[in-house]
Amino acid sequence: MLQNKGWKKTFFIIAFGQAVSLIGSSAVQFAMIWWLAERTSSPVMMGLAGVVAFLPMTFLSPFAGVAADRYDRKAISIISDMSMGILALLYAVILYFMDIPIWTVLAVLCARGVGNTFQQPAIQSIIPQLVPPEQLVKANGWTQLMTSGSFILGPVIGAALYAAVPMYVILFTDVIGAAFASGALALVKVPRLPHKETEKTGFLTQFKEGIGVYREDRKLFMLVTAQALCMFFFAPLSTFYPLMTSSFFKLSAFHGSVVEMGFAAGMMVTALLFGSVLKVKRKIGVSYAGLFGIGITSAVCGLVPPVFTGWIIFTVTCSFMGAFGNVHTIPMTAYMQETIAPEKMGRAFSLLGLIGSLSMPAGLLVGSPIAEKIGVHAWFFISGVGILLIAGVIVVINWLRRL
C-alpha cells in the first residue's frame, strides 16, 4: 500500500476521473428514466426498468468479486468504463438512424448494469491499496463529495439536454465521461496484489472465502443484514422519484431535476463534513444512525400533500434523506476497508452489491403494484415505517447480545 505523501495525488486523479464519468452517466440515466416516466406514467414500467438494471448485479456479482481479487483491478475498471461508453455510442448511432421502441431502453439499462457490476468492486478495492487506513473515512468522504457533485450536475445537464436535444445527443455525455475516467485511471500506478494462493483455488472456494468475511465479523454481519432488509424498502424509491414529480405533483422534468439535486446536495454536505472535520470512531453505530434517518425522511415524504408547497417539503426532505444515506454508507465502507484483508476486498464488496441487487428487484416487484394501486407516495411512507422497524429490531438484538 502507498502510505506516503504521494497517495493524495493518485487518489484524487482517480476520484476526479470517476466523478466526471458519473456526471455523464447520471445525465443519461436521468434522461432515460424521465423519457420512460413521460411516455408510460406507469410505476410498473419504472419498476421493471429498475429490475433489469440490477439483474446483472444479481447474477454476476460473485464473478465480479472474484475477478477483482484475482486479476488486475485497474484493467477491470478501465474495460468496464469503456464498454459502457461504447454501448452508449452504439445506441446513439442507432437512435440517429431509426425510431426504437421503449423496451430497448430496458436493454441498455441492463447492459449498463453489467459494466457497473464489474467496475464497482474493482474501484472500491483499489482505494484501500492507495490510502492509509487512518485516512479512509476522509477519503471516502471526499469520494462521496465528488460523487454528490456529479449527481447534482448530472440531472441538471440531463434535464437541460432532454429539453433541448434528441436522446442520441444526450448519450454522448456518457461516452465522454467514460473516456475521461479511463484516461485518468490509466495515468496512475496501482500496486498489484500477489495472487499465488488465490490462483490455486477455484471459483467456488474463493466465493466462500468472501462469505466468510461476514461470518467472521458479527458486527458487520448484523449491519449488512439490516442494510439488506432496509434496501428492500428504500431501493425502489430512486425509481419512483420521477413519478412523484410528474404524476403526484404534476410538475416538469426541471422540477424532477431539482429533487435529484436536493438529494445530491444533502449527500454533498455530509460528504464534506466526513472529508474534513468529522472524526468517526464508532463507525458501526454511526451507520445505524444513518438508517434511522433514512426511515424518518422517507416516511415524511409519503405524507406531503400533492400541491406545490408539498413538492417543496418533499424536495427539502429528500436532501436530508441523501445526507443520511452518506451517514450510513461512508462509515460502513471505511470500516470494511479497514478490517477486511486486501486480497478478499473485491469479493466482500461484490457480495454487498449482490445483496443490494437482490433487495432492489424484490422491493420493486412488491412496491410497484402497490404504488400502481394506491400511489407512489404511499410506498414512500410504507418504506419509512419498514426501515425504522427493521433498524430498531436489529439494534435491539445487538444490545441484548451484549448483556
Phi and psi in degrees as a GROMACS rama.xvg file:
@    title "Ramachandran Plot"
@    xaxis  label "Phi"
@    yaxis  label "Psi"
@TYPE xy
-82.5943  103.315  LEU-2
-115.413  51.2005  GLN-3
-125.964  -176.51  ASN-4
-67.6742  -16.4743  LYS-5
-80.1057  -6.05101  GLY-6
-65.8198  -31.1279  TRP-7
-63.1956  -44.4652  LYS-8
-60.0045  -47.8977  LYS-9
-62.8337  -44.8955  THR-10
-60.4397  -46.6173  PHE-11
-70.3749  -31.2414  PHE-12
-61.5603  -46.9412  ILE-13
-64.8575  -47.864  ILE-14
-62.8164  -40.7481  ALA-15
-66.0567  -40.808  PHE-16
-61.2208  -43.3848  GLY-17
-65.3684  -35.6435  GLN-18
-64.4737  -42.6683  ALA-19
-62.9438  -41.2314  VAL-20
-61.6572  -40.5924  SER-21
-65.4211  -32.8247  LEU-22
-59.8058  -48.5163  ILE-23
-63.0694  -44.4435  GLY-24
-64.8441  -43.3276  SER-25
-70.6073  -30.8949  SER-26
-64.8744  -46.5559  ALA-27
-66.031  -43.0358  VAL-28
-60.8828  -44.6158  GLN-29
-60.7374  -46.6537  PHE-30
-63.2674  -42.3366  ALA-31
-65.5187  -46.048  MET-32
-65.6156  -41.3245  ILE-33
-65.8825  -36.1314  TRP-34
-59.2659  -43.9113  TRP-35
-65.3534  -43.0813  LEU-36
-61.8803  -43.1639  ALA-37
-69.5804  -35.5841  GLU-38
-87.1483  -22.1862  ARG-39
-114.197  -34.1172  THR-40
50.074  34.5791  SER-41
-122.079  119.512  SER-42
-59.5991  -31.9504  PRO-43
-65.62  -44.1515  VAL-44
-65.0691  -40.2685  MET-45
-64.9152  -39.2294  MET-46
-64.2887  -39.654  GLY-47
-62.4066  -38.7666  LEU-48
-60.9975  -42.4881  ALA-49
-65.427  -37.6099  GLY-50
-64.5719  -48.8861  VAL-51
-67.6163  -28.5205  VAL-52
-69.1212  -29.25  ALA-53
-100.996  -10.9385  PHE-54
-58.6792  -42.7281  LEU-55
-57.6282  -38.7297  PRO-56
-65.2696  -35.7171  MET-57
-62.1553  -43.4994  THR-58
-90.7221  -27.2366  PHE-59
-106.955  -10.3874  LEU-60
-54.3865  -44.5089  SER-61
-58.0792  -40.8284  PRO-62
-68.8758  -38.449  PHE-63
-64.8595  -39.4153  ALA-64
-66.5716  -44.0511  GLY-65
-63.6501  -41.0567  VAL-66
-62.055  -40.9965  ALA-67
-65.2386  -30.0287  ALA-68
-89.1965  -19.842  ASP-69
-101.478  -32.0018  ARG-70
-116.555  -175.721  TYR-71
-70.3039  111.052  ASP-72
-64.5727  -36.3686  ARG-73
-62.6849  -45.6388  LYS-74
-64.331  -40.8131  ALA-75
-60.6096  -43.7949  ILE-76
-63.6214  -44.5759  SER-77
-65.4838  -45.6684  ILE-78
-61.9019  -41.8028  ILE-79
-63.7348  -47.2151  SER-80
-60.3812  -48.1027  ASP-81
-67.2038  -33.1811  MET-82
-62.7868  -42.4354  SER-83
-67.1352  -35.5794  MET-84
-65.5925  -43.4892  GLY-85
-64.1332  -39.4072  ILE-86
-59.1895  -45.75  LEU-87
-61.9869  -39.6979  ALA-88
-64.2788  -44.8498  LEU-89
-63.517  -42.4123  LEU-90
-65.7045  -37.2012  TYR-91
-62.8069  -42.8961  ALA-92
-63.0557  -43.3492  VAL-93
-63.8704  -43.4447  ILE-94
-61.9351  -33.4419  LEU-95
-65.4244  -35.9795  TYR-96
-94.1132  -17.7383  PHE-97
-155.438  159.045  MET-98
-79.5933  135.847  ASP-99
-120.528  137.256  ILE-100
-66.7823  163.849  PRO-101
-59.4962  -35.4219  ILE-102
-62.4293  -21.422  TRP-103
-67.16  -27.6012  THR-104
-62.4754  -39.2233  VAL-105
-62.5713  -39.5995  LEU-106
-64.3321  -40.388  ALA-107
-66.0684  -43.1355  VAL-108
-60.9465  -37.9748  LEU-109
-66.3249  -44.7141  CYS-110
-64.9062  -38.6829  ALA-111
-62.6758  -34.3623  ARG-112
-62.2087  -33.7096  GLY-113
-63.1374  -46.2898  VAL-114
-61.9879  -44.4893  GLY-115
-63.6179  -34.5415  ASN-116
-60.5893  -39.9254  THR-117
-85.3851  -29.6629  PHE-118
-74.925  -41.1045  GLN-119
-63.9627  -52.2745  GLN-120
-64.2979  -29.9359  PRO-121
-66.4073  -47.8392  ALA-122
-65.4215  -44.447  ILE-123
-63.2579  -29.3544  GLN-124
-81.7763  -24.2432  SER-125
-69.0981  -39.0581  ILE-126
-53.7957  -52.2063  ILE-127
-68.2717  -12.4666  PRO-128
-74.4248  -22.2258  GLN-129
-106.007  -27.9398  LEU-130
-106.013  132.848  VAL-131
-58.8342  145.548  PRO-132
-54.1447  -39.7823  PRO-133
-72.1879  -8.93884  GLU-134
-107.035  5.60548  GLN-135
-67.7702  -38.1837  LEU-136
-62.0325  -45.4247  VAL-137
-63.5556  -42.9485  LYS-138
-61.9146  -42.9308  ALA-139
-67.6522  -32.9201  ASN-140
-63.9111  -44.1202  GLY-141
-64.1496  -40.5467  TRP-142
-60.0918  -47.3095  THR-143
-67.308  -31.2922  GLN-144
-61.7601  -47.9345  LEU-145
-68.4797  -35.4538  MET-146
-63.5258  -43.0593  THR-147
-62.9816  -42.2441  SER-148
-60.7361  -37.7306  GLY-149
-65.8627  -39.1958  SER-150
-69.9557  -24.0098  PHE-151
-75.3926  -48.9663  ILE-152
-70.6676  -36.8527  LEU-153
-56.0146  -56.9864  GLY-154
-61.2209  -35.4986  PRO-155
-62.7176  -48.382  VAL-156
-63.8059  -43.0903  ILE-157
-61.7015  -43.7902  GLY-158
-65.6857  -42.0267  ALA-159
-64.8942  -44.2996  ALA-160
-68.4739  -37.5669  LEU-161
-60.8409  -36.0469  TYR-162
-80.0528  -18.2273  ALA-163
-112.286  -32.0663  ALA-164
-134.614  162.904  VAL-165
-66.6218  164.112  PRO-166
-61.3174  -34.8999  MET-167
-65.4853  -25.9239  TYR-168
-74.3711  -41.016  VAL-169
-58.8337  -36.6696  ILE-170
-61.033  -23.7345  LEU-171
-68.8933  -21.1961  PHE-172
-64.7078  -32.8933  THR-173
-69.5186  -39.0332  ASP-174
-62.5955  -46.3706  VAL-175
-64.05  -44.0723  ILE-176
-61.9748  -43.1097  GLY-177
-63.2936  -41.8005  ALA-178
-64.7975  -39.2482  ALA-179
-66.1476  -46.2189  PHE-180
-62.7283  -43.0894  ALA-181
-65.7573  -40.4336  SER-182
-64.4737  -41.8961  GLY-183
-63.146  -43.1125  ALA-184
-68.8076  -33.4225  LEU-185
-66.6678  -24.3121  ALA-186
-75.3938  -23.77  LEU-187
-103.022  158.334  VAL-188
-100.557  122.51  LYS-189
-110.911  120.944  VAL-190
-61.7952  136.622  PRO-191
-90.8195  140.378  ARG-192
-83.8698  147.428  LEU-193
-69.8033  136.523  PRO-194
-125.694  26.3688  HIS-195
-60.3115  -47.3675  LYS-196
-71.1889  -39.4474  GLU-197
-62.1498  -38.904  THR-198
-68.2157  -17.1918  GLU-199
-86.1707  -12.5647  LYS-200
-104.877  155.119  THR-201
-83.2761  175.039  GLY-202
-60.8438  -46.4566  PHE-203
-61.6903  -41.609  LEU-204
-62.6971  -44.2196  THR-205
-65.0051  -39.0923  GLN-206
-64.0387  -41.0019  PHE-207
-63.9128  -34.9633  LYS-208
-63.4752  -35.7656  GLU-209
-64.9544  -41.6384  GLY-210
-63.7795  -36.8243  ILE-211
-61.2765  -25.3983  GLY-212
-56.6406  -42.2402  VAL-213
-79.4734  -31.6327  TYR-214
-66.8941  -32.8755  ARG-215
-78.466  -20.1863  GLU-216
-118.176  97.7157  ASP-217
-63.1597  -39.7965  ARG-218
-62.6714  -44.0749  LYS-219
-67.2405  -39.0936  LEU-220
-59.7222  -44.9381  PHE-221
-67.7377  -38.4716  MET-222
-66.2463  -42.996  LEU-223
-64.8524  -37.0825  VAL-224
-61.8344  -45.7216  THR-225
-60.597  -44.1051  ALA-226
-62.7025  -43.8817  GLN-227
-60.2334  -45.4843  ALA-228
-68.0047  -38.2769  LEU-229
-68.8063  -35.2477  CYS-230
-64.8844  -24.4769  MET-231
-56.3143  -37.4692  PHE-232
-89.1381  -39.6028  PHE-233
-80.6034  -40.5957  PHE-234
-56.4059  -41.6418  ALA-235
-64.5158  -18.8652  PRO-236
-61.0868  -36.2254  LEU-237
-62.0921  -31.2402  SER-238
-74.1409  -27.7493  THR-239
-91.0875  -7.51245  PHE-240
-54.2886  -49.3093  TYR-241
-59.0559  -36.6824  PRO-242
-71.0356  -32.8274  LEU-243
-59.5422  -41.7176  MET-244
-75.7485  -46.8625  THR-245
-79.7369  -40.365  SER-246
-97.9537  -41.6346  SER-247
-80.3279  -47.9705  PHE-248
-94.2493  -9.97435  PHE-249
59.1853  46.1548  LYS-250
-118.664  179.009  LEU-251
-93.3512  178.714  SER-252
-62.6619  -32.9553  ALA-253
-60.1346  -45.6382  PHE-254
-65.2339  -33.3831  HIS-255
-64.2742  -38.874  GLY-256
-67.9015  -32.6473  SER-257
-64.5119  -39.6134  VAL-258
-61.1455  -46.5982  VAL-259
-60.7245  -40.3172  GLU-260
-64.7183  -39.6672  MET-261
-61.8174  -44.6022  GLY-262
-59.984  -47.0612  PHE-263
-66.9761  -34.2115  ALA-264
-63.8017  -40.2796  ALA-265
-61.8916  -41.3409  GLY-266
-60.6634  -40.7801  MET-267
-65.049  -41.4091  MET-268
-61.9923  -49.2366  VAL-269
-68.7388  -36.1041  THR-270
-62.5092  -40.1595  ALA-271
-63.0894  -40.5754  LEU-272
-66.4778  -44.1346  LEU-273
-65.4838  -34.7068  PHE-274
-79.8771  -8.96939  GLY-275
-125.743  -66.7336  SER-276
-105.822  -27.177  VAL-277
-77.047  131.521  LEU-278
-116.049  115.244  LYS-279
-104.924  118.778  VAL-280
-97.4723  -46.24  LYS-281
-95.1755  77.8598  ARG-282
-63.9175  -40.1321  LYS-283
-63.2762  -45.6896  ILE-284
-62.6217  -42.1886  GLY-285
-64.4409  -37.5429  VAL-286
-62.8183  -40.0236  SER-287
-63.5324  -38.5727  TYR-288
-59.8555  -36.5159  ALA-289
-62.6203  -39.7973  GLY-290
-62.694  -42.5797  LEU-291
-62.1886  -40.6295  PHE-292
-62.8316  -40.6268  GLY-293
-62.0443  -42.8052  ILE-294
-62.0527  -45.2775  GLY-295
-63.1799  -48.3062  ILE-296
-66.5358  -36.1741  THR-297
-63.874  -42.4824  SER-298
-62.7909  -41.0218  ALA-299
-62.7101  -41.2409  VAL-300
-58.8598  -32.3496  CYS-301
-78.8082  -7.21024  GLY-302
-104.536  -5.96955  LEU-303
-73.1427  147.544  VAL-304
-78.5904  155.56  PRO-305
-80.7994  55.3372  PRO-306
-127.433  170.575  VAL-307
-61.5384  -38.6958  PHE-308
-61.5167  -37.7635  THR-309
-62.7816  -37.8764  GLY-310
-64.2314  -38.7927  TRP-311
-62.5629  -45.4547  ILE-312
-61.6993  -42.5732  ILE-313
-59.1086  -45.5918  PHE-314
-63.7894  -45.1488  THR-315
-64.3733  -42.4361  VAL-316
-64.8161  -36.8049  THR-317
-63.4785  -32.7714  CYS-318
-65.7586  -38.3727  SER-319
-68.7241  -34.4302  PHE-320
-62.5235  -43.3657  MET-321
-61.5391  -38.9276  GLY-322
-62.8851  -46.5629  ALA-323
-68.0394  -27.416  PHE-324
-60.4687  -41.8298  GLY-325
-71.4019  -33.6673  ASN-326
-59.573  -31.9189  VAL-327
-79.3818  -48.1995  HIS-328
-82.5492  -37.8012  THR-329
-63.0146  -51.3184  ILE-330
-62.9662  -37.1469  PRO-331
-64.9947  -44.662  MET-332
-62.4594  -44.0188  THR-333
-62.99  -39.9457  ALA-334
-60.865  -44.1095  TYR-335
-65.2289  -42.64  MET-336
-67.0735  -28.0511  GLN-337
-78.1165  -37.8196  GLU-338
-101.594  -19.4943  THR-339
-92.8503  137.648  ILE-340
-59.6562  137.81  ALA-341
-53.9651  -38.0443  PRO-342
-73.9298  -7.4882  GLU-343
-113.247  1.98381  LYS-344
-61.8893  -44.4874  MET-345
-60.8744  -43.6967  GLY-346
-67.1418  -37.1198  ARG-347
-63.8531  -45.1683  ALA-348
-71.8491  -34.0279  PHE-349
-68.1129  -35.3938  SER-350
-65.8619  -37.4797  LEU-351
-62.3988  -41.9807  LEU-352
-64.7736  -37.0053  GLY-353
-62.4214  -43.1557  LEU-354
-61.056  -43.972  ILE-355
-64.5857  -38.61  GLY-356
-69.2805  -29.248  SER-357
-74.8775  -36.3066  LEU-358
-67.7162  -39.4  SER-359
-61.3364  -56.9463  MET-360
-61.5198  -38.963  PRO-361
-61.5526  -44.9399  ALA-362
-64.1204  -40.4042  GLY-363
-67.7125  -39.2583  LEU-364
-64.0447  -32.9479  LEU-365
-86.5073  -45.1189  VAL-366
-72.7205  -33.6666  GLY-367
-62.9281  -48.5064  SER-368
-62.8873  -35.4902  PRO-369
-65.785  -44.9352  ILE-370
-64.7922  -35.405  ALA-371
-63.0737  -37.8918  GLU-372
-85.1098  -43.0927  LYS-373
-117.138  -0.372093  ILE-374
108.78  146.468  GLY-375
-66.4939  -29.8867  VAL-376
-63.1661  -31.6731  HIS-377
-65.4121  -35.9619  ALA-378
-68.1784  -32.5075  TRP-379
-60.2273  -44.7084  PHE-380
-68.1934  -45.5399  PHE-381
-59.0997  -41.2251  ILE-382
-62.1031  -44.7907  SER-383
-59.2561  -45.855  GLY-384
-64.434  -43.8214  VAL-385
-61.0833  -44.095  GLY-386
-63.3655  -42.9006  ILE-387
-62.9843  -41.4763  LEU-388
-65.9719  -45.3413  LEU-389
-63.7205  -49.7443  ILE-390
-60.9671  -40.2097  ALA-391
-63.1853  -44.0487  GLY-392
-64.4068  -44.4364  VAL-393
-63.3227  -41.7561  ILE-394
-63.1692  -41.725  VAL-395
-63.8198  -42.2416  VAL-396
-60.2552  -44.2656  ILE-397
-62.1264  -40.9945  ASN-398
-64.6634  -42.4477  TRP-399
-66.198  -33.7564  LEU-400
-67.0744  -28.0612  ARG-401
-82.6618  -13.095  ARG-402
